[in-house]
Amino acid sequence: MRQKMRWMRSAMPPKSKQWLDRVMTAFFLDSVPYQRCTQLFCFVSLPQESDTRRILQHALADGKCTAVPRCLPEHQMQFHCLSPELPLEEQLIAGTHGVLEPLELLPVVTPDPCARALCLVPGLAFDRKGGRLGYGAGYYDRFLAAYPRLLKIGYAASCYILDAVPMDVTDQKLDGIAAEFPLEVWNG
């Protein structure tokens, strides 16, 4: 299934992806969970993923604590808070698996339950029961397991939302999905 989802991503026409990225960003930024959160934990998208750069820039401009992940040994990760004072590109470097990661000197931040923390979660495919097909290394599952009160929202176009995705016992269920329609929250 991972191979099929990767192929689908690579086969999407650039104009379709650009349109989806714009619409998805608009729906997410207009959502109540985004408006209410004061902490946003968000991945830095790869070229084939749904773009998150505009979301990161808006969150910084909106005064939210905006944090992006850095991979650590043993498939762990931690989030670093970006500075609203610097351009996004100056705060990111190529890291594990070619993913852009925050500079190590940026402050480490953890989800605060009082901040209505929200985490946008990447994946290859999702379902509406909270299932997520990740990339296979378990970074997000380990992080999300440590913060059960964090609102976990999958972020991908609707063509990657399936009837069901395979789930292991260690896979963390999501609370909702953000795509090119209003954000759906099932739990939380």
Buried (B, 14 or more C-beta within 10 A) or exposed (E): EEEEBEEBBEEEEEEEBEEBBEBBBEBBBEBEBBEEBBBBBBBBBBEEBBBBBBBBBBBBEBEBBBBBBBBEEEBEBBBBBBBBEEEBEEBBEEBBEEBBBBBEEBEEBBBBEEBBBBBBBBBBBBBBEBBBBBBEEBBBBBBBEEBEEBBBBBBBBEBBBBEEBEBEEEBBEBBBBBBBEEBBBEEB
